[in-house]
Amino acid sequence: MTRLGSKVGYTVRFDDTSSPATVIKYLTDGMLLREILSDELLLRYKVIVLDEAHERTLRTDMLFGMIKKIQKIRLERQGEDGILPLKIVIMSATLDAEKFSEFFNNAKILYVSGRLYPVDTMFTIEPQADYLDAALVSIFQIHVNNPKGDILVFLPGQDAIESLTALVNEYSAQLRPQQQKLLACPLFAALPPSQQQKVFDPAPENTRKVILSTNIAETSITIPGIKYVIDCGLAKLRGFNPKIGVESLLLHPISKSSAWQRTGRAGREAAGVCYRLYTEEAFRELEDDTVPEIRRCNLAAAVLSLKASGVENVLEFDYMDRPSRASLIRALEELYALGAIDDKGDLSELGKQMAEFPLDPTYSKVLIQSKEYGCSLEVIAIISLLSVDSVFFTPSDKRDQATEARKKFIHPDGDHLTLLNVLKSYWEVKGDIEWCKENFINNRNIKIAMEVRDQLIRFCERIDMDPKSSCGADTDNVLKCFLTGFFQNTALLQPDGSYKSVAGSQNVKIHPGSAMFGKRVEGILYNELVFTTKHYVRGVSAIQSAWLPLAAPKYFNNVKS
């Protein structure tokens, strides 16, 4: 045993428990990328282990190219100033090992057999028109015919989970008194910790748990007692269209590697069964692996990190899976518009400062500009709340009460200042847990936001910014400041009452969950534009069109200051 922070520590965004005595450190891919900014050859490490490599997150893919280059340089300079070779271990349960080996100069492959019990896999005979209905039927068939073992159901998102939770509760109430009871336990990121914990707690006597989860239960956590898995074969994936700058969040069939990960959840403690709600033929047609994030996401943050790490030509960087040229050029254009790179494509002084913050480039720009607008206190608070999952929690059985409770925080100018009202109220009651429950505020998320805020304050002090400068009642300054980073995320009111985006000329709709839903104002700024069933904007606030050229004169071809 050793005390956390001595020989063993961890570093995640906004939390570092490591120390000079640490010899084994767990850290996220994003934090390792940040360490390269200050230690470009990662000389403090002898061995780097990248686990769950099959997930192919954007940051992990960037790390692959960077540590490959670092390994080569350290090998060439071995012995200089005590430089040692770097050992790299890539690990995964479902990895295309040959592809990784080839990328890392034909590295040795080691296969280690896992401790998985046998799992029988069942397919449907016919395609299922409604995966929720098929999942519900499967749950009760298992419950009636197989008395022992909990059930894990994989679903694509929160809405589907809440719908199926209600259906399971409704039908389980009709079971005969002598039958084993069913306890539906939802599991998704926005769920408060107290409710997430129910997934891990033992079920009451004569009760079987049915865990309804997103792919968070695919690899991130292991739930004891699972014997049956129901796999709907779908997941929500984010995509990005670089031509029009629109993100999408759509249902997609999962990959074969994800299907096998899900199946394996049934064989952790004993032999189990996986029921796939799709045909065997459909399984054979699935892609082998999920498309890596680097091929389907906005690359602005990745390109800024590469530039800050000394990679001058991001178009020629050694990517394992090369993103499209259009995506890279779009990212460079976005960074140029933000002032992070200059006319030659080199990192500007502003860009170097932006790279210092563990934030997306747009948020970094806003935070730095808050010094000029005299509203750092407000901007730090809002960005902290935006950096976590929603601070509002809406239980599916108390939607009306949650909506009513939220009204007291709503600011007429939109979501950014609404979040600020939440935080002010939270401070007034000194973070009282009962107040959070009464007002349907996610206590865990707002506590994390406060930790983020403390870290951002320290970052600001490091670059001689006063994190306590406040605009007081002049909240227009807060929105003007956000425009300096989000000027491309704006839309103007049209004569027919709709909104059209300034960049890309897309017709957009304000998401129903926004404080601005149903309102007509001259213009809006938004945190994200996502296509689900329509082009929805989220995180919306009211602006005046006259503010745009002042916020980004270069982008709007206007030299006014």
C-alpha positions as CSV (number, residue, x, y, z in Angstrom):
1,M,0.0,0.0,0.0
2,T,1.1,3.5,-0.7
3,R,-0.4,6.9,-0.1
4,L,-2.0,8.5,-3.2
5,G,0.3,11.2,-4.5
6,S,3.5,9.5,-3.3
7,K,4.7,6.6,-5.4
8,V,1.4,6.4,-7.3
9,G,-0.6,9.4,-8.5
10,Y,-2.9,10.6,-11.2
11,T,-3.4,13.7,-13.4
12,V,-6.6,14.6,-15.0
13,R,-7.9,17.9,-16.3
14,F,-8.1,20.3,-13.4
15,D,-6.8,17.7,-10.8
16,D,-3.3,16.6,-10.2
17,T,-2.4,14.2,-7.3
18,S,1.2,13.4,-8.6
19,S,4.4,14.6,-6.9
20,P,8.2,14.4,-7.5
21,A,8.1,11.1,-5.7
22,T,5.6,9.5,-8.1
23,V,6.9,6.6,-10.1
24,I,3.6,5.3,-11.6
25,K,1.3,8.0,-12.9
26,Y,-2.1,7.5,-14.4
27,L,-3.2,10.3,-16.7
28,T,-5.6,11.1,-19.5
29,D,-4.5,11.3,-23.1
30,G,-5.2,15.1,-23.0
31,M,-2.9,15.6,-20.0
32,L,-0.1,13.7,-21.6
33,L,-0.5,16.0,-24.7
34,R,-0.2,19.0,-22.4
35,E,3.0,17.6,-20.8
36,I,4.6,17.6,-24.2
37,L,4.2,21.4,-24.3
38,S,6.6,21.7,-21.4
39,D,8.7,18.5,-21.8
40,E,8.8,18.0,-25.6
41,L,10.7,14.7,-25.3
42,L,8.8,13.4,-22.2
43,L,12.1,12.9,-20.5
44,R,10.5,12.2,-17.1
45,Y,9.1,8.9,-18.5
46,K,10.8,5.7,-19.4
47,V,7.7,3.8,-20.3
48,I,4.4,5.0,-21.7
49,V,1.4,2.7,-21.7
50,L,-1.6,3.7,-23.8
51,D,-4.6,1.6,-22.8
52,E,-8.0,1.2,-24.5
53,A,-6.2,2.2,-27.7
54,H,-9.1,0.8,-29.9
55,E,-11.3,3.7,-28.8
56,R,-9.2,6.0,-31.1
57,T,-10.1,9.3,-29.4
58,L,-8.9,12.4,-31.1
59,R,-6.2,13.0,-28.5
60,T,-5.0,9.4,-28.5
61,D,-4.5,9.5,-32.3
62,M,-2.4,12.7,-31.9
63,L,-0.4,11.0,-29.2
64,F,0.4,8.0,-31.5
65,G,2.1,10.3,-34.0
66,M,3.8,12.4,-31.3
67,I,5.3,9.6,-29.1
68,K,6.4,7.7,-32.3
69,K,8.4,10.8,-33.2
70,I,9.7,11.3,-29.6
71,Q,10.8,7.6,-29.5
72,K,12.8,8.1,-32.7
73,I,14.5,11.3,-31.4
74,R,15.3,9.8,-28.0
75,L,16.8,6.7,-29.7
76,E,19.0,8.9,-31.9
77,R,20.1,11.0,-29.0
78,Q,20.6,8.1,-26.5
79,G,23.3,8.9,-24.1
80,E,23.2,12.7,-24.6
81,D,22.6,14.4,-21.3
82,G,21.4,11.1,-19.9
83,I,18.6,10.7,-22.5
84,L,17.2,7.1,-22.4
85,P,15.2,5.2,-25.0
86,L,11.4,5.4,-24.6
87,K,9.4,2.2,-24.4
88,I,5.8,2.3,-25.7
89,V,3.1,-0.2,-24.8
90,I,-0.2,-0.1,-26.7
91,M,-3.0,-2.1,-25.0
92,S,-6.5,-3.0,-25.9
93,A,-9.0,-5.9,-25.7
94,T,-10.2,-5.5,-29.3
95,L,-7.3,-4.1,-31.2
96,D,-6.3,-4.3,-34.9
97,A,-2.8,-5.3,-33.6
98,E,-1.2,-5.6,-37.1
99,K,-2.2,-2.1,-38.0
100,F,-0.7,-0.6,-34.8
101,S,2.4,-2.8,-35.2
102,E,3.0,-1.5,-38.7
103,F,2.5,2.1,-37.6
104,F,5.1,1.7,-34.8
105,N,7.8,0.4,-37.1
106,N,6.7,-3.3,-37.0
107,A,6.7,-3.5,-33.2
108,K,6.3,-6.8,-31.5
109,I,2.8,-8.1,-30.8
110,L,1.9,-9.9,-27.6
111,Y,-1.4,-11.7,-27.2
112,V,-2.5,-12.3,-23.6
113,S,-5.6,-14.4,-23.1
114,G,-8.2,-12.7,-20.9
115,R,-10.2,-14.3,-18.1
116,L,-13.5,-14.3,-19.9
117,Y,-16.1,-16.9,-19.3
118,P,-17.9,-18.4,-22.3
119,V,-20.8,-16.2,-23.7
120,D,-23.5,-17.6,-26.0
121,T,-24.4,-15.1,-28.7
122,M,-28.0,-15.0,-30.0
123,F,-29.1,-13.0,-33.1
124,T,-32.7,-12.1,-34.2
125,I,-34.1,-14.1,-37.1
126,E,-35.6,-10.9,-38.7
127,P,-34.5,-7.3,-38.5
128,Q,-36.3,-5.4,-35.7
129,A,-38.3,-2.3,-36.7
130,D,-38.3,-0.8,-33.1
131,Y,-35.2,-1.5,-31.0
132,L,-36.9,-0.3,-27.8
133,D,-39.8,-2.7,-28.2
134,A,-37.4,-5.5,-29.0
135,A,-35.3,-4.7,-25.9
136,L,-38.4,-4.6,-23.7
137,V,-39.6,-8.0,-25.0
138,S,-36.1,-9.5,-24.6
139,I,-35.9,-8.2,-20.9
140,F,-39.1,-10.0,-20.0
141,Q,-38.4,-13.2,-21.9
142,I,-35.1,-13.4,-20.0
143,H,-36.8,-12.6,-16.7
144,V,-39.5,-15.2,-17.1
145,N,-37.3,-18.0,-18.5
146,N,-33.9,-17.4,-16.7
147,P,-34.2,-16.8,-13.0
148,K,-30.7,-15.8,-12.0
149,G,-28.4,-13.0,-13.1
150,D,-28.7,-9.3,-13.8
151,I,-29.3,-7.8,-17.3
152,L,-27.3,-5.1,-19.0
153,V,-29.0,-3.4,-21.9
154,F,-27.0,-1.2,-24.3
155,L,-28.9,1.8,-25.7
156,P,-27.8,4.8,-27.8
157,G,-28.7,7.7,-25.5
158,Q,-30.4,9.2,-22.5
159,D,-33.8,9.6,-24.2
160,A,-34.0,5.9,-25.1
161,I,-32.8,4.9,-21.6
162,E,-35.5,7.0,-19.9
163,S,-38.2,5.7,-22.2
164,L,-37.3,2.1,-21.6
165,T,-36.9,2.7,-17.8
166,A,-40.5,3.9,-17.7
167,L,-41.7,0.9,-19.8
168,V,-39.8,-1.6,-17.6
169,N,-41.3,-0.1,-14.5
170,E,-44.8,-0.1,-16.0
171,Y,-44.7,-3.7,-17.0
172,S,-42.9,-5.0,-13.9
173,A,-45.7,-3.6,-11.8
174,Q,-48.0,-6.1,-13.5
175,L,-45.9,-9.2,-12.5
176,R,-47.5,-11.7,-10.2
177,P,-46.7,-11.1,-6.5
178,Q,-44.7,-14.4,-6.2
179,Q,-42.5,-13.5,-9.2
180,Q,-39.1,-12.0,-8.8
181,K,-39.2,-8.2,-9.0
182,L,-37.4,-6.1,-11.6
183,L,-35.4,-3.0,-10.7
184,A,-34.6,-0.7,-13.6
185,C,-31.3,1.2,-13.1
186,P,-30.5,3.8,-15.8
187,L,-26.8,4.8,-16.4
188,F,-25.7,7.7,-18.5
189,A,-23.2,10.6,-18.0
190,A,-25.7,13.3,-17.0
191,L,-27.2,11.2,-14.2
192,P,-26.4,12.4,-10.6
193,P,-23.9,10.1,-8.8
194,S,-26.4,9.0,-6.2
195,Q,-28.5,7.4,-9.0
196,Q,-25.4,6.1,-10.8
197,Q,-24.4,4.3,-7.7
198,K,-27.6,2.2,-7.8
199,V,-26.1,0.3,-10.7
200,F,-23.3,-1.0,-8.5
201,D,-25.4,-1.6,-5.3
202,P,-26.6,-5.2,-4.7
203,A,-30.3,-5.6,-5.6
204,P,-32.8,-6.1,-2.8
205,E,-33.9,-9.6,-2.0
206,N,-35.9,-11.4,-4.6
207,T,-35.1,-8.6,-7.1
208,R,-33.2,-8.6,-10.4
209,K,-31.4,-5.5,-11.7
210,V,-31.9,-4.3,-15.3
211,I,-29.1,-1.8,-16.1
212,L,-30.0,0.4,-19.1
213,S,-26.8,2.0,-20.2
214,T,-25.1,4.0,-23.0
215,N,-21.7,2.7,-24.2
216,I,-20.2,4.0,-20.9
217,A,-20.6,0.4,-19.7
218,E,-18.8,-0.9,-22.8
219,T,-15.2,-0.4,-21.5
220,S,-15.2,2.4,-18.9
221,I,-16.7,0.5,-16.0
222,T,-17.4,-3.1,-14.9
223,I,-20.7,-3.8,-13.2
224,P,-20.8,-6.9,-11.0
225,G,-23.6,-9.5,-11.3
226,I,-24.2,-9.2,-15.1
227,K,-25.1,-12.5,-16.8
228,Y,-27.2,-11.3,-19.7
229,V,-26.5,-8.5,-22.2
230,I,-29.0,-7.1,-24.7
231,D,-27.3,-5.2,-27.5
232,C,-29.5,-2.9,-29.7
233,G,-26.5,-2.5,-32.1
234,L,-26.7,1.3,-32.2
235,A,-24.8,4.2,-30.8
236,K,-24.9,8.0,-31.1
237,L,-21.7,9.3,-32.9
238,R,-20.6,12.8,-33.4
239,G,-19.5,13.9,-36.8
240,F,-18.4,17.2,-38.3
241,N,-18.9,18.6,-41.8
242,P,-15.9,20.9,-42.5
243,K,-17.6,22.5,-45.5
244,I,-20.4,24.1,-43.5
245,G,-19.0,23.8,-39.9
246,V,-21.9,21.7,-38.6
247,E,-21.6,18.9,-36.0
248,S,-24.0,16.0,-36.1
249,L,-25.1,13.6,-33.4
250,L,-26.8,10.7,-35.2
251,L,-27.7,7.1,-34.6
252,H,-25.2,4.7,-36.3
253,P,-24.7,1.0,-36.3
254,I,-21.9,0.0,-33.9
255,S,-18.7,-1.7,-35.2
256,K,-17.8,-5.3,-34.8
257,S,-15.2,-4.4,-32.1
258,S,-17.9,-2.6,-30.1
259,A,-20.3,-5.6,-30.5
260,W,-17.6,-7.9,-29.0
261,Q,-16.9,-5.5,-26.2
262,R,-20.6,-5.5,-25.3
263,T,-20.8,-9.2,-25.5
264,G,-17.8,-9.6,-23.2
265,R,-19.7,-7.8,-20.4
266,A,-21.8,-11.0,-19.9
267,G,-18.8,-13.2,-19.2
268,R,-16.9,-11.3,-16.5
269,E,-18.0,-13.5,-13.5
270,A,-19.6,-16.6,-15.0
271,A,-20.9,-17.9,-18.3
272,G,-23.5,-15.6,-19.8
273,V,-25.6,-14.9,-22.9
274,C,-25.6,-11.9,-25.2
275,Y,-28.8,-11.2,-27.2
276,R,-28.1,-9.1,-30.2
277,L,-31.2,-7.3,-31.5
278,Y,-30.0,-7.6,-35.1
279,T,-29.5,-10.4,-37.6
280,E,-26.3,-12.4,-38.1
281,E,-26.1,-11.0,-41.6
282,A,-26.3,-7.4,-40.3
283,F,-23.4,-8.2,-37.9
284,R,-21.3,-9.4,-40.8
285,E,-21.9,-6.1,-42.6
286,L,-20.8,-4.0,-39.7
287,E,-17.5,-2.1,-39.9
288,D,-14.6,-3.8,-38.1
289,D,-13.8,-0.8,-36.0
290,T,-15.5,2.5,-35.2
291,V,-14.4,5.4,-37.4
292,P,-11.6,7.2,-35.4
293,E,-12.6,10.6,-34.0
294,I,-9.8,12.3,-36.0
295,R,-11.7,11.4,-39.2
296,R,-15.1,12.8,-38.0
297,C,-14.5,15.7,-35.6
298,N,-13.6,19.4,-35.6
299,L,-9.8,19.5,-35.5
300,A,-9.2,23.1,-34.3
301,A,-8.1,22.0,-30.8
302,A,-5.9,19.2,-32.2
303,V,-4.2,21.5,-34.7
304,L,-3.5,24.1,-32.0
305,S,-1.9,21.4,-29.8
306,L,0.2,20.2,-32.7
307,K,1.4,23.7,-33.5
308,A,2.1,24.4,-29.8
309,S,4.1,21.1,-29.6
310,G,6.4,22.2,-32.5
311,V,4.7,20.6,-35.4
312,E,4.9,23.3,-38.1
313,N,3.3,21.4,-41.0
314,V,0.1,19.8,-39.7
315,L,-0.8,18.6,-43.2
316,E,2.2,16.3,-43.3
317,F,2.1,15.1,-39.7
318,D,2.4,11.3,-39.3
319,Y,-1.2,10.4,-38.6
320,M,-2.2,6.7,-38.2
321,D,-5.4,7.6,-40.0
322,R,-5.0,10.8,-41.9
323,P,-7.9,13.2,-41.6
324,S,-9.3,14.8,-44.7
325,R,-7.4,17.8,-46.1
326,A,-10.7,19.8,-45.9
327,S,-10.9,19.2,-42.1
328,L,-7.3,20.3,-41.5
329,I,-7.7,23.4,-43.7
330,R,-11.0,24.2,-41.9
331,A,-9.2,23.9,-38.5
332,L,-6.3,26.2,-39.7
333,E,-8.8,28.8,-41.0
334,E,-10.7,28.7,-37.7
335,L,-7.4,29.3,-35.7
336,Y,-6.4,32.1,-38.1
337,A,-9.8,33.8,-37.6
338,L,-9.3,33.5,-33.8
339,G,-5.9,35.0,-34.1
340,A,-4.1,31.9,-32.9
341,I,-1.9,31.7,-36.0
342,D,-0.6,34.5,-38.1
343,D,-0.5,35.1,-41.9
344,K,2.4,32.7,-42.3
345,G,0.6,29.9,-40.5
346,D,2.9,30.2,-37.4
347,L,1.6,30.2,-33.9
348,S,1.0,33.8,-32.7
349,E,1.7,35.0,-29.1
350,L,-2.1,34.8,-28.5
351,G,-2.1,31.3,-29.9
352,K,0.7,30.3,-27.4
353,Q,-1.4,31.7,-24.6
354,M,-4.5,29.9,-25.8
355,A,-2.6,26.6,-25.9
356,E,-1.7,27.1,-22.2
357,F,-5.4,26.6,-21.2
358,P,-6.9,23.1,-21.1
359,L,-9.9,24.3,-23.1
360,D,-11.1,24.4,-26.7
361,P,-9.5,27.3,-28.6
362,T,-12.8,29.3,-28.7
363,Y,-13.1,29.2,-24.9
364,S,-9.4,30.0,-24.4
365,K,-9.8,33.1,-26.7
366,V,-12.8,34.2,-24.7
367,L,-11.1,33.8,-21.4
368,I,-8.0,35.7,-22.5
369,Q,-10.2,38.5,-24.0
370,S,-12.1,38.8,-20.7
371,K,-9.2,40.9,-19.4
372,E,-10.0,43.6,-22.0
373,Y,-13.7,43.5,-21.4
374,G,-13.3,43.6,-17.6
375,C,-15.4,40.5,-16.9
376,S,-13.0,37.7,-16.1
377,L,-14.9,36.8,-12.9
378,E,-18.1,36.2,-14.9
379,V,-16.4,34.5,-17.9
380,I,-14.4,32.1,-15.7
381,A,-17.6,31.1,-13.9
382,I,-19.6,30.5,-17.1
383,I,-16.8,28.5,-18.8
384,S,-16.4,26.4,-15.7
385,L,-20.1,25.5,-15.8
386,L,-20.0,24.8,-19.5
387,S,-17.0,22.4,-19.1
388,V,-19.1,19.8,-17.2
389,D,-22.2,17.9,-18.2
390,S,-25.4,19.9,-17.6
391,V,-25.8,21.3,-14.1
392,F,-29.5,20.9,-14.5
393,F,-31.0,17.5,-13.9
394,T,-34.4,16.6,-15.2
395,P,-35.8,13.2,-13.9
396,S,-38.1,11.6,-16.4
397,D,-40.9,11.4,-13.7
398,K,-40.6,15.0,-12.5
399,R,-40.2,17.0,-15.7
400,D,-42.8,19.6,-14.8
401,Q,-41.3,20.2,-11.4
402,A,-37.8,20.5,-12.8
403,T,-38.9,22.9,-15.5
404,E,-40.7,25.1,-12.9
405,A,-37.7,25.1,-10.6
406,R,-35.4,26.2,-13.5
407,K,-37.6,29.3,-14.3
408,K,-36.2,31.2,-11.3
409,F,-32.7,31.1,-12.8
410,I,-33.6,32.0,-16.4
411,H,-32.0,35.2,-17.7
412,P,-33.9,37.1,-20.5
413,D,-30.6,37.3,-22.5
414,G,-30.1,33.5,-22.6
415,D,-28.2,30.5,-21.4
416,H,-24.8,31.9,-20.6
417,L,-26.2,34.4,-18.1
418,T,-28.7,31.8,-16.8
419,L,-25.7,29.6,-15.8
420,L,-24.2,32.6,-14.0
421,N,-27.5,33.0,-12.1
422,V,-27.3,29.4,-11.0
423,L,-23.8,29.9,-9.7
424,K,-24.7,33.0,-7.8
425,S,-27.6,31.3,-6.1
426,Y,-25.4,28.3,-5.3
427,W,-22.9,30.6,-3.6
428,E,-25.7,32.3,-1.7
429,V,-26.7,29.0,-0.1
430,K,-23.0,28.0,0.3
431,G,-23.5,24.8,-1.8
432,D,-26.3,23.4,0.3
433,I,-27.1,19.8,-0.9
434,E,-30.8,20.1,-0.1
435,W,-31.1,23.3,-2.1
436,C,-29.6,21.4,-5.1
437,K,-32.1,18.6,-4.7
438,E,-35.0,21.1,-4.4
439,N,-33.9,23.0,-7.5
440,F,-32.9,19.9,-9.6
441,I,-29.3,21.0,-9.7
442,N,-26.7,18.2,-10.2
443,N,-24.6,18.7,-7.1
444,R,-21.7,16.6,-8.4
445,N,-21.4,18.5,-11.6
446,I,-21.6,21.9,-10.0
447,K,-18.9,20.9,-7.5
448,I,-16.6,19.7,-10.4
449,A,-17.3,23.1,-12.1
450,M,-16.1,24.9,-8.9
451,E,-12.9,22.8,-9.1
452,V,-12.5,23.8,-12.7
453,R,-13.0,27.4,-11.8
454,D,-10.3,27.3,-9.2
455,Q,-7.9,25.8,-11.7
456,L,-8.8,28.4,-14.4
457,I,-8.2,31.2,-11.8
458,R,-4.6,29.8,-11.3
459,F,-4.0,29.7,-15.0
460,C,-5.2,33.3,-15.3
461,E,-2.9,34.4,-12.5
462,R,0.0,32.7,-14.3
463,I,-0.4,35.1,-17.3
464,D,-1.0,38.2,-15.1
465,M,-4.7,38.3,-15.5
466,D,-6.9,39.5,-12.7
467,P,-9.5,36.7,-12.3
468,K,-11.7,38.9,-10.0
469,S,-12.3,41.7,-12.5
470,S,-16.1,42.0,-12.8
471,C,-18.4,43.9,-15.1
472,G,-21.1,44.0,-12.4
473,A,-24.6,44.7,-13.8
474,D,-23.2,45.4,-17.3
475,T,-23.8,41.8,-18.6
476,D,-23.6,43.0,-22.2
477,N,-19.9,42.9,-21.8
478,V,-20.0,39.2,-21.0
479,L,-21.8,38.4,-24.2
480,K,-19.5,40.8,-26.2
481,C,-16.6,38.9,-24.8
482,F,-18.0,35.5,-25.7
483,L,-18.4,36.8,-29.2
484,T,-14.7,37.2,-29.6
485,G,-14.4,33.4,-29.6
486,F,-17.8,32.4,-30.9
487,F,-18.3,35.0,-33.7
488,Q,-18.5,32.1,-36.2
489,N,-21.2,30.6,-34.0
490,T,-23.8,33.3,-34.6
491,A,-27.1,33.6,-36.4
492,L,-29.3,36.5,-37.4
493,L,-33.1,36.8,-37.4
494,Q,-34.8,36.5,-40.8
495,P,-38.0,38.3,-41.9
496,D,-39.9,35.0,-41.6
497,G,-38.9,34.6,-37.9
498,S,-36.2,31.9,-38.5
499,Y,-32.5,32.2,-37.8
500,K,-29.8,31.9,-40.4
501,S,-26.2,31.2,-39.3
502,V,-23.6,33.9,-40.3
503,A,-21.0,31.2,-41.2
504,G,-22.4,28.7,-43.7
505,S,-25.9,30.3,-44.0
506,Q,-27.7,27.4,-42.4
507,N,-31.2,27.7,-41.2
508,V,-31.0,26.9,-37.5
509,K,-33.5,26.3,-34.7
510,I,-33.0,27.0,-31.0
511,H,-33.0,23.8,-29.0
512,P,-36.1,23.4,-26.8
513,G,-33.9,23.1,-23.7
514,S,-32.6,26.6,-24.2
515,A,-33.7,29.7,-22.2
516,M,-34.0,31.4,-25.6
517,F,-36.4,28.8,-27.1
518,G,-39.4,30.5,-28.7
519,K,-37.9,34.0,-28.5
520,R,-37.2,36.4,-31.4
521,V,-34.2,38.6,-31.1
522,E,-32.0,40.4,-33.6
523,G,-29.2,37.9,-33.3
524,I,-27.9,34.9,-31.3
525,L,-24.6,33.3,-30.4
526,Y,-24.4,29.7,-29.6
527,N,-21.9,27.1,-28.1
528,E,-22.7,24.4,-30.7
529,L,-24.6,23.7,-33.8
530,V,-25.6,20.0,-33.9
531,F,-27.7,18.2,-36.5
532,T,-29.9,15.5,-34.9
533,T,-33.3,15.7,-36.6
534,K,-32.9,19.4,-37.4
535,H,-30.0,21.9,-37.2
536,Y,-30.3,22.8,-33.5
537,V,-28.2,25.4,-31.7
538,R,-27.5,24.9,-28.0
539,G,-26.1,27.2,-25.3
540,V,-27.8,30.3,-26.9
541,S,-27.7,34.0,-25.9
542,A,-29.0,37.2,-27.5
543,I,-26.6,39.6,-29.2
544,Q,-26.8,42.7,-31.4
545,S,-25.6,42.5,-35.0
546,A,-23.5,45.6,-34.5
547,W,-21.3,43.8,-32.0
548,L,-20.1,41.3,-34.6
549,P,-17.5,43.5,-36.5
550,L,-16.2,44.8,-33.2
551,A,-15.7,41.3,-31.8
552,A,-13.8,40.0,-34.9
553,P,-12.8,42.8,-37.3
554,K,-10.5,40.5,-39.3
555,Y,-13.2,37.9,-39.9
556,F,-15.8,40.4,-40.9
557,N,-13.4,42.5,-43.1
558,N,-13.8,45.5,-40.9
559,V,-11.0,47.5,-39.4
560,K,-13.1,49.2,-36.6
561,S,-11.6,48.7,-33.2
